[in-house]
């Protein structure tokens, strides 16, 4: 999964494989990661951050991203949408992100 790939880029025991991670891919998700576990077993408790509702593999979800996650996607570029929003609100205030729990370090 993308979460496992990003985790491997961040926490691989071999420093040559530590490439950094693109955690913007998981905005709006809450999950736990135990980096001491093997790949495929590290991610648990995947939920929607706003509601705490567990992610259901049988359901469809609407997502947004910096790049298309679906071929043939149409609409404005996300950075244009973001720029317009910031211009509209004027000041951006960020709350601490507590949606990801990391253990096993």
ABEGO torsion letter per residue (X at the ends): XAAAAAAAAAABABAAABAEBBAAAABGBBBBBBAABBBGAABBGBBBAAAGBBBBAABBBBBBBABBABBGBBEBBAAAAAAAAAAAAGBBBBBBBAABBBBGX
